[in-house]
Amino acid sequence: MDPMTKMWMSLIAILIMGLSVFLITFARNRTKGLLRGVLSVIAFVIMLIGLLGGLASIM
């Protein structure tokens, strides 16, 4: 993989992780009950996708 592609992949992974941090912060501060749990699970899945994207950019 060329260096430019690695750069873009890592940038996208960082943005995805930022989205998950925003989502978990929103879920914990503004929601309650089942919606809070669902948003937390979605944020966790998004964080895993960002982690895999970051790892792929290193390889």
Secondary structure, DSSP 8 states (H G I E B T S, - for coil): --HHHHHHHHHHHHHHHHHHHHHHHHHHHH--THHHHHHHHHHHHHHHHHHHHHHHHH-
